[in-house]
Amino acid sequence: MNRRIIILVLVITSLALGGIIFSQFFWMNKSYHLRREQFENKVRIALKSTVNQLMEHNRADMHSGCQSFCCLSDTNIQQTIHPDLLDSLIRHELDYYQIPLEYEYGVFNCARDSVIMGKTGSTEENLLQSPLFTPLSCLWKRNCYNLGIYFPGQQNYLLGQMGVWFFGSIFLILILVSGYFLTIFMIMRQKKLSEMKTDFMNNMTHEFKTPISTISASCELLTQEAITSNPEKVKKYARIIFDENNRLKGQVDRALQAALLDQQTLSLNLEPTDAHEAVNEVITNYGVHFRKSHKTLFVNLNAEKTIIHADRHHLINIIANLIENGIKYTEGEPKITVTTWNDDSGIFISVEDNGIGISKENLRQIFSRFYRVSTGNVHNVKGFGLGLYYVKTLVDAMNGSVSVQSEQKKGSTFTIFLPFSCEKQ
């Protein structure tokens, strides 16, 4: 898929997702404010009912000869209304309107400078600033007093009243956002994998085309009479055909190994194996090549215990892959150092090179299938991007581990660990 189309789709879906989330929170906010308004209306009605109850007591007191509220001075308010009576009336009205919350209440003047009487919490400010109050003008006609109430747990109560709908919406939004980012991650991952596969196919075509062309040209020369009459030239071109055929066979084997690894059908023959013998076999195979070229190979076999449970064939291929990788990514004269050592549970085999090194960004991905470290616009490094993937997969299958230390322009060191025992460490 075109990069611009992907970006356009991501922008559109991001805006749509943002709009959905905004709308959801908008309606949740509207619902919360509506419930709060309904709650406050019920509280105000309850407070007015409480004042009406006080009026009934006022009339009863007047019939019994007690002093009327409206004739009292401001200083006698605390003596006029008994706190227990007021508290019980408020509680009765709140229970009637099904408001089971703890509350603070008080009588204060219209200036709201202080609470004259009532039950307050640690501070009177919450009560004085509460919008839930009703006037007591029917009791004190000459003065301005209010009966106010405050609920410390009002917000939690309202959210709880919204219940499953509120928290269900939050949960669904989280699932939606998580699914969206997971989808983006999968799209980008699939796009990257597609690009890597395309690069793999291009590299494979190039790798196959070169030996095929060489074999074809050599075969064509062998049909010429001037060549067939010269045994030395026949032997020369036969050797070229043989070498290129082996090279082609090696590339096919690598592609087949990748398919087997991908299908997880590769079988291992884990048996007691001498790690140093495997290293020496690789060194022997590369020895002639190193002596004929400007390459240096150092070997430090320091391990004392060398018998491990491993697949000998694949162990040789693993070491060869690491050495070949060091050679490919060295711009000057390659210097490869192979070192072994022990700990209590197994053997370490490291391959150090003086190559171009690997950046931190690439270090995270070098063991991925088809991944190749970019060399810019210069495509002088051949391969399918399967070597380190093969190394990682086979070492894991042999219950070992592989690590890498690298710094750009200072080379890389790949270290594999294989246990003495075939059991998981």
BAPA-414192 format. One line per field, with one value per residue (C-alpha): x, y, z. Coordinates in nm, 3 decimals. Layout:
<pts>
c1 X;...
c2 Y;...
c3 Z;...
</pts>
This chain:
<pts>
c1 0.000;0.124;0.277;0.062;-0.256;-0.158;-0.091;-0.424;-0.615;-0.443;-0.525;-0.891;-0.936;-0.756;-0.992;-1.292;-1.173;-1.107;-1.458;-1.616;-1.424;-1.506;-1.877;-1.881;-1.721;-1.950;-2.265;-2.122;-2.058;-2.410;-2.553;-2.350;-2.466;-2.826;-2.808;-2.646;-2.922;-3.189;-3.009;-2.985;-3.353;-3.451;-3.227;-3.382;-3.730;-3.620;-3.486;-3.812;-4.003;-3.776;-3.857;-4.228;-4.188;-4.026;-4.327;-4.557;-4.355;-4.371;-4.752;-4.763;-4.541;-4.764;-5.075;-4.896;-4.801;-4.440;-4.272;-4.303;-3.993;-4.073;-4.057;-3.714;-3.401;-3.105;-2.901;-3.153;-3.154;-2.946;-3.192;-3.494;-3.422;-3.292;-3.004;-3.134;-3.477;-3.337;-3.101;-3.381;-3.609;-3.338;-3.258;-3.626;-3.678;-3.359;-3.465;-3.805;-3.640;-3.399;-3.078;-2.876;-2.567;-2.380;-2.423;-2.326;-2.580;-2.603;-2.798;-2.613;-2.702;-2.729;-2.386;-2.245;-1.972;-2.021;-2.240;-2.461;-2.562;-2.551;-2.317;-2.010;-1.698;-1.336;-1.411;-1.720;-1.617;-1.769;-2.103;-2.096;-2.017;-2.271;-2.549;-2.791;-2.980;-3.325;-3.432;-3.581;-3.779;-4.100;-3.950;-3.759;-3.938;-3.725;-3.391;-3.224;-3.117;-3.063;-3.059;-2.782;-2.656;-2.339;-2.266;-1.894;-1.961;-2.188;-1.961;-1.887;-2.257;-2.355;-2.090;-2.209;-2.566;-2.446;-2.306;-2.254;-2.325;-2.048;-1.778;-1.887;-1.832;-1.486;-1.404;-1.529;-1.331;-1.015;-1.080;-1.143;-0.823;-0.618;-0.760;-0.687;-0.322;-0.286;-0.426;-0.181;0.103;-0.005;-0.042;0.304;0.449;0.287;0.402;0.756;0.742;0.611;0.900;1.146;0.999;1.020;1.382;1.437;1.289;1.503;1.817;1.731;1.671;2.006;2.185;2.037;2.086;2.462;2.561;2.304;2.450;2.803;2.704;2.523;2.822;3.063;2.842;2.821;3.202;3.235;3.038;3.300;3.550;3.843;3.767;3.685;4.020;4.200;4.178;4.304;4.031;3.770;3.886;3.884;3.526;3.412;3.551;3.368;3.043;3.103;3.176;2.881;2.654;2.762;2.704;2.357;2.289;2.395;2.152;1.868;1.951;1.931;1.593;1.470;1.607;1.413;1.094;1.153;1.225;0.911;0.702;0.880;0.935;1.315;1.426;1.742;1.969;2.081;2.371;2.703;2.912;3.264;3.229;3.601;3.586;3.299;3.495;3.808;3.610;3.480;3.831;3.967;3.704;3.780;4.157;4.246;4.019;4.181;4.534;4.461;4.316;4.401;4.200;4.314;4.158;4.247;4.137;4.140;4.002;4.006;3.718;3.824;3.491;3.385;3.126;2.774;2.436;2.390;2.326;2.676;2.569;2.375;2.641;2.897;2.655;2.594;2.965;3.018;2.728;2.878;3.222;3.076;2.865;3.179;3.354;3.062;3.025;3.391;3.499;3.877;4.078;3.867;4.005;3.795;3.854;3.685;3.702;3.560;3.529;3.325;3.103;2.947;2.656;2.793;3.025;3.045;3.156;3.215;3.294;3.442;3.499;3.635;3.346;3.122;2.929;2.558;2.353;2.128;1.818;1.932;2.047;1.685;1.599;1.907;1.775;1.444;1.365;1.464;1.612;1.933;2.128;2.099;2.422;2.263;2.265;2.556;2.426;2.757;2.653;2.493;2.253;1.892;1.873;1.835;2.178;2.124;1.761;1.891;2.151;1.897;1.636;1.876;2.055;1.717;1.618;1.935;1.833;2.104;2.111;2.276;2.372;2.550;2.762;2.837;2.934;2.932;3.272;3.421;3.301;3.067;3.091;2.835;2.831;2.639;2.592;2.514;2.451;2.621;2.278;2.001;1.744;1.615;1.829
c2 0.000;0.346;0.537;0.845;0.637;0.479;0.821;0.955;0.656;0.696;1.069;1.012;0.724;0.924;1.217;0.984;0.812;1.147;1.263;0.949;0.985;1.358;1.288;1.012;1.231;1.521;1.313;1.158;1.509;1.617;1.312;1.383;1.747;1.641;1.396;1.661;1.907;1.647;1.568;1.934;1.994;1.707;1.845;2.192;2.043;1.847;2.166;2.351;2.062;2.087;2.458;2.378;2.125;2.398;2.621;2.349;2.337;2.717;2.712;2.444;2.658;2.964;2.769;2.651;3.006;2.991;3.284;3.301;3.270;3.592;3.784;3.656;3.864;3.754;3.659;3.398;3.183;2.906;2.888;2.894;2.589;2.282;2.127;1.774;1.871;2.037;1.745;1.489;1.685;1.712;1.343;1.250;1.457;1.328;0.969;1.045;1.162;0.866;1.060;0.833;1.056;1.195;1.570;1.890;2.164;2.504;2.827;3.134;3.490;3.612;3.769;3.417;3.536;3.260;2.966;3.058;2.706;2.358;2.066;2.141;1.946;2.051;2.378;2.593;2.714;2.417;2.478;2.855;2.808;2.532;2.618;2.398;2.628;2.769;3.098;3.103;3.421;3.251;3.214;3.539;3.796;4.087;3.917;3.728;3.380;3.064;2.695;2.533;2.178;2.023;1.660;1.563;1.245;1.401;1.352;0.987;0.927;1.076;0.879;0.568;0.647;0.652;0.308;0.050;0.298;0.535;0.280;0.066;0.365;0.421;0.052;0.050;0.366;0.203;-0.107;0.110;0.310;-0.003;-0.175;0.131;0.151;-0.226;-0.203;0.073;-0.135;-0.439;-0.234;-0.084;-0.422;-0.588;-0.303;-0.342;-0.720;-0.672;-0.440;-0.687;-0.972;-0.760;-0.684;-1.056;-1.148;-0.887;-1.010;-1.374;-1.300;-1.123;-1.402;-1.668;-1.471;-1.428;-1.798;-1.896;-1.643;-1.764;-2.129;-2.043;-1.853;-2.132;-2.397;-2.190;-2.165;-2.539;-2.597;-2.413;-2.634;-2.412;-2.478;-2.848;-2.914;-2.758;-2.983;-2.710;-2.468;-2.741;-2.816;-2.443;-2.386;-2.713;-2.591;-2.259;-2.446;-2.668;-2.372;-2.167;-2.470;-2.516;-2.147;-2.175;-2.486;-2.298;-2.016;-2.263;-2.439;-2.111;-2.032;-2.381;-2.342;-2.016;-2.193;-2.473;-2.225;-2.031;-2.349;-2.465;-2.806;-2.807;-3.114;-3.110;-3.395;-3.293;-3.511;-3.475;-3.250;-3.115;-2.739;-2.696;-2.958;-2.765;-2.438;-2.600;-2.743;-2.395;-2.250;-2.519;-2.442;-2.070;-2.113;-2.138;-1.849;-1.631;-1.722;-1.628;-1.289;-0.997;-1.135;-1.227;-1.493;-1.524;-1.820;-1.830;-2.162;-2.100;-2.325;-2.629;-2.813;-2.843;-3.124;-2.982;-3.109;-2.959;-3.034;-3.050;-2.966;-2.655;-2.550;-2.542;-2.338;-2.095;-2.024;-2.000;-1.753;-1.526;-1.532;-1.468;-1.185;-1.022;-1.047;-0.904;-0.597;-0.498;-0.226;-0.272;-0.582;-0.809;-0.923;-1.194;-1.328;-1.646;-1.699;-1.964;-1.982;-2.158;-2.088;-2.345;-2.425;-2.418;-2.275;-1.931;-1.883;-1.526;-1.395;-1.045;-0.839;-0.496;-0.412;-0.110;-0.184;-0.164;0.131;0.106;0.123;-0.174;-0.377;-0.431;-0.590;-0.768;-1.110;-1.055;-1.257;-1.088;-0.790;-0.646;-0.351;-0.068;0.040;0.346;0.369;0.126;-0.230;-0.411;-0.653;-0.969;-1.190;-1.264;-1.124;-1.477;-1.543;-1.389;-1.503;-1.856;-1.813;-1.683;-1.947;-2.243;-2.127;-2.089;-2.434;-2.575;-2.410;-2.146;-1.770;-1.518;-1.157;-0.880;-0.581;-0.328;0.029;0.198;0.204;-0.005;-0.353;-0.606;-0.903;-1.181;-1.421;-1.747;-1.956;-2.328;-2.533;-2.859;-3.011;-3.034;-2.919;-2.561;-2.331
c3 0.000;-0.089;0.202;0.136;0.136;0.469;0.620;0.485;0.625;0.963;0.975;0.885;1.132;1.403;1.352;1.353;1.670;1.834;1.738;1.884;2.210;2.231;2.169;2.427;2.694;2.596;2.653;2.967;3.098;3.001;3.177;3.489;3.504;3.448;3.737;3.955;3.869;3.953;4.278;4.378;4.298;4.527;4.802;4.772;4.793;5.100;5.261;5.192;5.344;5.648;5.683;5.653;5.934;6.141;6.069;6.200;6.519;6.529;6.520;6.788;7.009;6.953;7.057;7.365;7.455;7.350;7.183;6.802;6.587;6.411;6.737;6.833;6.812;6.599;6.904;7.019;6.707;6.863;7.150;6.920;6.703;6.877;6.669;6.726;6.598;6.286;6.221;6.256;6.025;5.758;5.786;5.761;5.446;5.281;5.351;5.204;4.880;4.888;4.948;5.181;5.203;5.499;5.517;5.689;5.753;5.912;5.949;5.827;5.740;5.386;5.399;5.444;5.677;5.935;6.037;6.334;6.420;6.271;6.203;5.991;5.902;5.931;5.756;5.717;5.370;5.191;5.360;5.308;4.936;4.878;4.629;4.829;5.062;5.124;5.295;5.646;5.581;5.687;6.035;6.063;5.851;5.965;5.901;5.617;5.715;5.510;5.589;5.388;5.339;5.196;5.093;5.104;4.901;4.641;4.337;4.410;4.473;4.139;3.952;4.130;4.023;3.661;3.739;3.467;3.188;3.296;3.371;3.076;2.847;2.991;2.944;2.583;2.505;2.642;2.430;2.124;2.173;2.245;1.937;1.726;1.827;1.796;1.443;1.356;1.499;1.295;0.977;1.014;1.101;0.799;0.576;0.703;0.661;0.307;0.227;0.377;0.172;-0.142;-0.064;-0.001;-0.339;-0.515;-0.340;-0.409;-0.778;-0.797;-0.606;-0.836;-1.154;-1.112;-1.084;-1.347;-1.589;-1.514;-1.562;-1.885;-2.023;-1.927;-2.086;-2.404;-2.415;-2.367;-2.686;-2.890;-3.070;-2.973;-2.606;-2.628;-2.795;-2.497;-2.187;-1.953;-2.056;-2.034;-1.680;-1.597;-1.714;-1.558;-1.227;-1.270;-1.338;-1.036;-0.803;-0.926;-0.898;-0.534;-0.473;-0.624;-0.416;-0.101;-0.178;-0.236;0.090;0.277;0.127;0.221;0.574;0.607;0.500;0.750;1.029;0.941;0.954;1.272;1.114;1.134;1.331;1.544;1.633;1.982;2.092;2.277;2.054;2.092;2.041;1.967;1.692;1.534;1.558;1.411;1.119;1.035;1.070;0.839;0.577;0.592;0.636;0.268;0.182;0.451;0.341;-0.020;0.072;0.296;0.587;0.937;1.156;1.525;1.734;2.116;2.236;2.609;2.714;2.918;2.900;2.537;2.525;2.491;2.376;2.030;1.665;1.517;1.162;1.266;1.518;1.234;1.021;1.309;1.357;0.980;0.950;1.216;1.053;0.707;0.849;0.994;0.658;0.459;0.679;0.692;0.453;0.486;0.566;0.784;1.119;1.278;1.629;1.750;2.128;2.360;2.738;3.005;3.297;3.530;3.298;2.945;2.682;2.524;2.163;2.049;1.700;1.694;1.380;1.291;1.060;1.019;1.338;1.402;1.521;1.827;1.607;1.398;1.700;1.799;1.464;1.329;1.435;1.251;0.942;0.610;0.797;0.657;0.794;0.545;0.373;0.214;-0.164;-0.194;-0.239;-0.214;0.062;-0.069;0.120;0.201;0.552;0.690;0.845;1.189;1.194;1.136;1.413;1.665;1.586;1.598;1.915;2.088;1.964;2.125;2.455;2.427;2.382;2.154;2.224;2.039;2.136;1.868;1.804;1.467;1.293;1.576;1.488;1.645;1.881;1.861;2.156;2.168;2.480;2.469;2.785;2.880;2.942;2.683;2.943;2.952;3.166
</pts>
